[in-house]
Amino acid sequence: MSTDNEDNIARVVANHGTELTLATDNGDRIVASPKKKLGLIVTGDLVQWHPEEHGNARVTGVLERHGTLARTDRLGAAKPIAANVSQLLAVTAPKPPFDTLLIDRYCIAAHNIGADLAVVINKEDLIDEHTAQQADDIEALYRKIGYQVVRCSVKQDHGLDNIRKILKDQVSILVGQSGVGKSSLLNALLPDEGIKTGPLSINSGLGRHTTTVTNWYDLPHSGAIIDSPGVRQFSLEHLAGVDIQAGFREISSLAAHCKFNDCSHVHEPSCAVLDALANNEISPQRYRHFRQLSDPGDSSDG
């Protein structure tokens, strides 16, 4: 990354397009404009800056990143969303409907940036006889393959202490569909911030984008949390097939025992993945998602 010889270091806590909001170590907030040569600067970046005339500030360099969460842009390249992330909280809820394919996309993204991932089943107060089994199945599935799962309800003040434990000493980013309650969760965790929330669309039952800017919030005791705009899709087309497979940890582990090093886990003989699938040792849904994401032309879904 490009840097100049500047002593002032600050954290990007919001990107408003042409302007960045920076936070200094002493808690000051600074509005700054970045040099054009620096490329896209995102929430979570540590940057160098210096003051200019008339109270303005200029970002002159970006320190080395790690844990950069990215999605595929319209040109097929990786577009950073947030930097220096150590954990993803994949939030899902019964309304809008549970989306395990999206959760699996976040599992892949987390693995490929070296971050932890926890699944948050939010809005437990809305779970009914039609969605109770789905919620139980999601919890059992992701626990079985080694992910933390938390069930919570802001309205019932349930599960929030468990989320606080997961957030401790981490830089976490809340991700998920619009409308799953990420901003409501943040309001419960950080009641003094006054974070905007919004209802689901009456017509579609899908969420509306109440968060339009990716924001960084320091947590009261340790760590930080980043609130990102909700999504309908989270594309990973910039990743290679080997990266997709690595994000399915149970499939990646089995792949080491396949007869062929380049096994596609679709039709080859002596395939450890297909054997495990036939013996109900791995989730058929996760396998379908692996096929779909490894081969975008495969329309199978779960």
Residue, then its C-alpha position, 0 to 999 in steps of 0.5 A: m500500500s502507498t504511504d507518505n512520511e506522515d506521523n498522523i494515523a487514524r482509523v476510517v470509521a465511514n466512507h461517504g464517497t468523496e469524504l472519509t470520517l476518521a477517528t484518532d486515538n484520542g477519540d477525535r472525529i476528522v473529515a478528510s479527502p483522500k488522494k486519488k492515487l490511493g484507490l478505494i479506501v474502506t471502513g476499517d482502514l488505518v490511514q495516514w493524514h495531515p491537516e490542510e488549510h481551512g480546517n480540512a484534512r488530507v489522507t496521504g497513505v493507507l497502512e497495510r491491510h489484513g482481513t479485507l472482506a470483498r465481493t465481486d463487482r460488475l467487472g468481475a474484480a474483488k471490491p473491498i467492503a471493509a478492512n482489518v476484519s477478524q470475524l463475520l457475524a452472518v445474521t439470518a432470520p425467519k423474516p425475510p426467509f432464511d437464506t443458507l446459500l448466503i450464509d455459505r457464501y459468507c463462510i467462504a469469504a471468512h475462510n479466505i480472509g482468515a476470519d472467524l465466522a458465527v451464525v446469528i439466528n435473529k428475530e426468534d420472537l418471529i419463529d413459528e410452527h412453520t419456521a421452527q424446524q428450519a431454525d433448528d436445522i440451521e443451528a444443528l448444521y453449522r454447529k456440526i461443522g464447527y461454527q458458533v451459532v447464537r439465537c437471539s431476539v432484541k424484542q425479548d432481550h434474549g441472547l444478547d449477552n452471548i453475542r457480546k461474548i463473541l464480539k469481545d476482542q474481535v473486529s466483527i462485521l455484521v453481514g446478511q440480507s436487508g431486514v434481518g435486524k442487523s441495525s436493531l441488534l446494533n441499537a441493542l448493543l450500542p443504545d447511545e448510537g441511535i442507529k437507524t432501523g426500518p421495517l420490511s417491505i409490505n409488498s415483497g417481505l424483503g428488507r429495505h436498506t436502512t444502512t447505506v454507509t459501512n460504519w465502524y463502532d468501538l465497543p464499550h469494553s474491547g473490540a469493534i463492530i462494523d455495520s454494513p448495508g444489507v444485501r440481496q446477493f453477495s457474489l464471489e465470482h472473483l474467487a477461484g474454485v480452490d478458494i470456494q472449496a476451501g470455504f466448505r471446511e468439511i468438503s475440503s477436509l474430505a477432498a484430501h482423501c480423494k483418489f484424484n488430486d483434481c477431483s471435482h467431487v461430481h462423478e469421479p470414482s473413489c471420491a471421499v466427498l461423494d462417499a460421505l454424501a452417500n453415507n449421510e456424513i455431510s449435508p446434502q444442502r451444503y453439497r448442493h451449495f458447493r456445486q452451485l458456487s463452484d460452477p455458477g452454471d449449476s442452478s441447483d439450490g437449497 
